[in-house]
Amino acid sequence: MTYTKKEVINIGKSVVKHELEQAMRLYSSISTSFVDAATSLLQCKGKVIISGVGKSGHIGKKIAATLASTGTPSFFVHPTEALHGDLGMIGEADVVIMISNSGSSNELQTMRTLIEVQKITTIVITSNLDSPLARKCDIKLDISTSEEACPLGLAPTSSTTNTLLLGDALALTIMTMRKFDQNDFALSHPAGALGSRLITRIVHLIEDKHQQAFCSPDTELQDAITIMCQTGLGLITIIDNSKHVLGVFTDGDLRRAFAKGCYHKTKMSLLVQRGPLVISSSRLCTEALALMHRHGVTAIPAVDNNSCFTGVINQHTIHRAGIC
């Protein structure tokens, strides 16, 4: 059978619509059991262990990863592996979340029986609150799916979507309750573009050429031009004998100086832009970029805690580090 483009689009839309309808069932079902689960995970002194079979296992791995990256130590244990030795990974201080749409997974039921003797708190995520597994677990979370989006009603679709949504809701609720902030997030995401944005500070990018982009008020214009050519940052900083910033001189200032017919031996004290923007070298590079964009400049001097010049930071240096 051949389908038209419109028919294919309509099939796709009907699947999305069905899953959204099932997600709204989940939205309406969030209740005190969710509070119990969030509180239990927040107060957990050990690790949060997620376990599930098949598609539930795949979703469980994602939930474990989300919990771990938002401040709740967590990892996934496959129930079959648990029954062949990995139960040793689970301790009395842990909380175990079991995911089973039907609530009748034999592996999870066996696993639940074995950890019961340790009095470990167990949470079940299921669509059947009267299932054998749900009856044995301490806290029951209903994913509230009445049917799958699959036209055969067989492939886990709406149930896995709602499980994922419920896992995200738990992780981000606990994250909020824990007051987990951007700095905490950066510690678990140090690599890649995200990590660079969150942890890279100006001081991390300051190299020799950034440190050399300065001159004194008595420096002559021709010598200042040499420094600007050597550093190539679009700006040099004029500092006093104590390394305090007196002002800046930019590529634009150089053009304007020549347009006015300034002599090449003119002292920088006569050309300096006083009262420039400066930023602490301990600030994040993203903050430097925001300051530059706000004021329409491409480079600014960085200073230390004593307001002494440490270097010039510019947009190109920050972008080259993968931060935008």
Secondary structure, DSSP 8 states (H G I E B T S, - for coil): ----HHHHHHHHHHHHHHHHHHHHHHHHH--HHHHHHHHHHHT-SS-EEEEESTHHHHHHHHHHHHHHHTT--EEE--HHHHTTTGGGG--TT-EEEEE-SSS--HHHHHHHHHHHTTT-EEEEEES-TTSHHHHHSSEEEE---SS-SSTTS-S--HHHHHHHHHHHHHHHHHHHHTT--HHHHHHT--SHHHHHHHH-BHHHH--HHHHT-EE-TT-BHHHHHHHHHHH-SSEEEEE-TT-BEEEEEEHHHHHHHHHTT--TT-BGGGT-EES---EETTSBHHHHHHHHHHHT-SEEEEE-TTSBEEEEEEHHHHHHTT--
